[in-house]
Amino acid sequence: MSKLKLSALAETLQASEIVRLGAVIKEKIKQGEKIYNYTIGDFDSSIFPIPAELEQEIILAYKEGYTTYPPANGNLDLREAVAAFMLLRAGLNYSSDDILIAAGGRPLIYALYRTLVDKGDKVIYPAPSWNNNHYVHFTEGEHIMLEAKRENNFMLTAAQIKEHVKGATLLSLCSPLNPTGTTFGKEELQAICDLVITENNSRADGEKKLYLMYDQIYWTLTFGDTIHHNPVTLNPAMKAYTIFIDGISKAFAATGVRVGWAMGPTDVMLKMRSINSHVGAWAPMAEQKAVARYLVKTDAINTYFIHFKAEVNERLQQIFTGFQQMKTAGYHVDAIAPEAAIYLTIQIDYVGKTTATGKLLATQADVTAYILNESKLAIVPFYCFGSSTESSWYRLSVGTCKKEEIKDMFSALKTALDKLN
């Protein structure tokens, strides 16, 4: 039987490496194996539940009958609540007309790409980063993927971006960054903003501008002395060219509640709204009502953040310290001090070693499989986020991490590495 012919997009769409890895992990768990699953950018709700007040508001909204279609751009009360929340906590002043609500950040990112990027348009994005390669593929844009460096905590620099901005349509950045849990410093982000402004000032009237997508979905989860910076606060002229992607998914451990928002120039928001309305990507009415009521509960949110952030940070710090101790002990591992989000950037550099059975770990994929099979530690290699297949760096997520298992995880990892020659 001949193979069914589908669209060019469907035929060429690449499967998610993370989903593929997740399928392997699920099968191992199904077979009864104990897996330290630190792969998913999500939360175990038994460890990190959504705020109790938000849960109560969701239940109440359903009981009150909020089960109809919401407006295409989101309920006005929610857009007003988002505007007040962002002004209070981030110093960002946006009208409710310049805020678009959707079912989380993903449909907003998709709508933004569809709004701005034509076939052949240059899109600049970092490696490692989450899913930009797929969105560029959707829109048939030209991939300008720039590999970030360890010495910059895997954040792109203005120097790397500079030579590519001429004629580019979109610069896609994320801070705090998924997968690294690291952030832009003030000076570097300011320099990037200067590049965007200079490039746009050089373009003729009527020529497509260079826009910046700034995904800051993790911005409330910063730790220690880390400060979250954003383009518009650093350079008000960037307001004309910046589209923020944000929402409750990570701030309130509410990934399944599906309420996100974008903020940006009016004309861009209008077109994104039209695209999302055709896709039907609006957040559910009841959840919109609940989030609108919750976002103005300043004291409750402050209390929630104190506990939630402390629990996330404790896990990140414990695992970071453990990897640093292993490094000191002579293991070929490393970790970058956590700054934000729910991620730790770690290194396991054992390519070229052989197992107890004589098998050569010839590639980083071999190392990844060995770590999973021998130590039961599941982590996501940076090559799943666009980095070189030779990269020995990984994303470790603590969203499902149980503190009482961290010691056992390290014991199992050391035992596995001790078997290598």
N, C-alpha and C positions, 0 to 999 in steps of 0.2 A: 504494500500500500504506500502510495506517495505521501510525503510529509505535507501536512496542511500548511498552506501559505498564509501568513498573517502580515500585519503592517510592518513597515521597516522599523518603526520604533519598537514594536513587540519583539521582532526578530533579533534586534541588536541590543536590547536592554540587558544589562548585566545583573546577575543575581547578587544580593547582598552577602558579602563574606561573613558578616556578623550573624545573619540569619542562618547561613550554612553551618557555622560553628555552633550556634545555638541548637540546631537540630541534633548534632552529635552529642552535645551535653545532655539534652533531654532524653535521648535514647539511653545514655549511660545511667541517668537517674532512674529511668523506667526499669532498667535491669537490676536496680537495687544498689548501685554504687553510691558512695558518699562523695559528693562533689562540692568543693568550695567554689561556688559559682559567682565570680566577681566580674562577669562579662556585661551584664545588662545595665543600661542607663535608666534604671527604673528603681522602684522602691518595693520592699516587702512591707505591705500595709500593716502586718502584725508588729513590725518593728517601728515603722515610720507612718503612722496613720495621718490622714488629713486632719486639720484642726477640728475639734469637736464643734465649735460654733459654726463652721462652714458646713459640716455634716448636718447639723440641725436645720440650717437655713435651706439646704437642698431638700430635706424631707418635707419641711413646711411648704416650700414652693410647689412641690408635687401635690400636696394635700389641698393647696389653694387653687389647683387646676391650671397651672402654667404648663400646658402641654401642647400648645399650638406653634405654628411657625413664628419665629422671631423676624424682625426686620433684617434686610440683607446686610446692613452694616452693623447690626447688633442693637440691642435695646438701648435707648437713650440713657436710662438710669445707670446701666453698666458703663457706658462710654463716659458718662460724667464721673462715675466713681473711679474709673481708671485714670482719668485726667487728674483728679484730686490726689489719688494715690501716688502717681508719678511725680506730681509737683512737690508733694510733701517729702517723699523719700529719695527722689533722684534730682530734684530741681529742674525737671523738664516740663515746660509750659506748653501744652497742646490743647487745642480746642476739641471738643467732643466730635466735631465734624471731620477732624483729621485723625480719628482713631477708628480702626476697623476690627471688629470682633470675628473670630472664627473658632473652629473646633480644634484648638491647639495651635502650635506654631507651624506645623508642617503645611497645612493648606495655605497659610499666609506666605510661606517661602515659595511654594509652587506658584501662587498667584502673582507674586512679585517677579519671579523669573519670566512668567508668561507676559506680564505687563511690559517689561523692559527689553527682553532679549529676543532679537530676531536671528534667523539662521545666519551663521557666520560671525555674529557679534562676539567680541572678545570678553570673556569673563575671567577675572583674576581671583584666585582663591588659594588658600594654603593647603599643604599636606604636611602633617595630618590635619584633617577636618572631617566633619560629619556630612556625608551625602551630597556635597556640592558637585561631585563628578556626575551623579545621577541627574541632578537638576539641569546641569549644562547639557547633558545628553538629551533630556526631554525637549529642550528648546533648540537643539542643534547649534548651540553656540560653539565658539572656539575655546577650547580648554587652555587657560594659562595657569597651570598648576605649579606653584612655587613651593619647593620643599623647605620648611623651616628647620632651624638648626638647634642642636642641644644647647649651645652657648647662649642662645636667646630664649631658653625655656620653651622652645618649639613655637614661638610667636613670630609671625612675619615682621620684617623690619621695613622702614621706608626705603632704605637703600635697595632692598630686593624688589620692591614694587615699582620703583621710579622708572626703570627702563621699559616698563610694560603699559603705563597708563595712556600713552598716546593712542587715541582711537578706541580705547576700551569703553565698554558700556556699563559694566557692573564690577564692583569690587566687593567680594563677599567675605566678611570678617565675623568672627565670633569671639566674645570675651565676657566672662571666663570661657575658655575654650574647651569644647568637647572635641577631642578626648583627653586633653592634658591636665585640666584643672589649673592652668596657669592664665595669666592676665596681661593685658597691655599696660606698660608704664605710661605715665603722663606724657613724657617727652616724646616717646616713640609714636604714640597715637596722635599727638599734636603734629608731628612731622608728616604723618600719613594724611591728615586733614589738609595740611598745606599743599601736598601734592594734588589732591582732588580739586581744591579751590583753584590752584594755578592752572591745571589742565582745563577746567571748565571755563575759566576766564579767557583762555586762548581759542575757544571754539566759537564759530560764527553763530549769529542769531538763526534759530531754526534748526541748528544741528543738534543731534541727540547728545545729551549730557552724560557725564560719568556719574553714576549713582553708587552710593555705599549702602549695602545691606549690613546692618549691625545687629547680629543675633546676640542678645544679652539675657537669654532665658534663665541663666544661672546667677544673675548679678546680685541677688540678695544673699547668696551663699558665699560670702567672703570671710576669711579667717585671719586672725592676728592683725598685723599692720597693713594688710592688703587693702587697697582702695580701688573701687571700681570707677573707671573713667569712661566717659562717653563722648562721642565726637561733637555733639551740639553744645554741650556745656563748655568744652574746651575751645570751640570756635563757633560762635553763633551763626556764621555764614554757612555752616554745614547743614543747617536746618532745611535748606532748599534742596539738598542732595542726599539726605540720610533717611533711610527707612528702618525703623527699629522693629525687631521681632521679639516679642515678650509674652508673658502669660503666667498662669498659676501652676503649671505642671511641676516645676522643680522648686519654686519658692515655697509651696505648701504641700509637697509630696503628693500632688493631685494629678498625676499623669493620665489617669483614666477619666477624670472629670471633664476634660476636653474644653477648656476655655483659654483662648489665647488672644493676643491683640497685636496689631501693627500700628505704628505711628509714623506719619510722614507727610510729604507735600500733598495738598488737597487733590490735585489732578491725578497723582499716582494712586491715592487711596480710592478715588472714584472708580478707576479702571480695575483695580484689584477687587473692589466690591462686586463689580459686574461679573468678573470671572468667577469669583466664589459663589455668586448667586446661581450661576448656571451649573456649577458642580454640586451645589447643595451642601457647602462645607461650613454652614453656620453652627455655632455652639447651641446645644439644646436650650430651649426657653427657660426651663426650671433652673438649670445650672446658671444661666445668665442672671436670673433674678437673685439667686442665692449669692453669687459672687458679688453682685452690686451691693447687696446688704452687708456682706462680710468685709469688703475692702475699706469700709469707713469705720470699722471697729478697731481703732488705732491701738488701744490698750491690749485688746485680745491678741492682735497680730504681734505686738511687741513681745508679749509673754510667750507666744508660740515660737517666735524666732529664737529667743534665748535658749529654750530647751532643744529645739530641732537642730540648730546650728552647732550647739555643744556636742550633741550626740554624733553628728556627722564628722565634726572635726576630731573628736576623740578617736574614732576609727581610723581616719586618715593619718593622724599623728602616730598612733600605735603601729600601724603597718609601715609607715615611713621609717620610724625608729628601728623597726625590725630589719628592714632591708639595709639600713646604714650599719647596723651591727653585723649583719652577714658580710657586707662589703669589707668592714674592718677585719673580720675573721678570715678573709681571703677568698670568699666566694666571688664569682664574676657577675656580680649584680650591682645595681645602683637604683637610686630613686631621687626625684626632684621634690624639694620641700613643697608640700601642698599650699596653695594659695586660695583656692575657691572651688565651688561646685562639689560634686560627689566623687571626683576622680583623682587617682594618684598615678603619676607617670613613673613606671619602673622599667628597669633594664635587666634582662637575663641573657647573658652573652656566652653561649656554649656551643656555637657552631664549630665543627671540627673535632668535637669530643666523641668518644665511643661509649656505648652502653655496656652493661655487664655481659650482654650476650654477643658483643662484638659489632653491633650495628653502628654505623657512622651517622652522626647527626650532621648531614651535609648542608642543610639549609635551615633558615630560621623557622620554616614551617615544620621541619623535623623536631626542632627544639620545642615548639609550641605543643605538638602532639605528645612528645615525651613528658613534658611537664603535666599535661592533662592526664595521661595514662598512668604515670608513676606516682605523682604527688596528689592527684585529684584536684589540682588548682587550675581553674578555668579563667583565663584572662584574654583580652583581645589584642592581637599584635597590631602595631601601627600600620603595617601594610594593608590592613583592612580599611584604613582611613586615607589611602592614597600614597603613603610613604613607600620608599623603596622596599622591595621584598627582602633586601639584605638588612633592613633595620632590626636591631635587637631590642627595640623599645615597645612597651605595652601600655594599654589602658587597664587600670584596675578600678572597678567601681565598688563603692561600699554601700550602695543602696539596699542590698540584701544581706549585708554582713552582720553576723552575730558576734558580739565582742568576745563571748566566751569561747569562740572557735578560732580566734586569731592565733593563739599559742599553738594549737594543734596544726593549723595550716602551715606555720613556719617549720614545725618539726617534720611534717611530711615533705615539705619542699627541700629542706636540708638533707633528709635521708635520700631523696631522689637524686640530688646533685652529687652527693657523696659517692654514688654508684658509678659516676662517669669517669672516664680515664682520658 
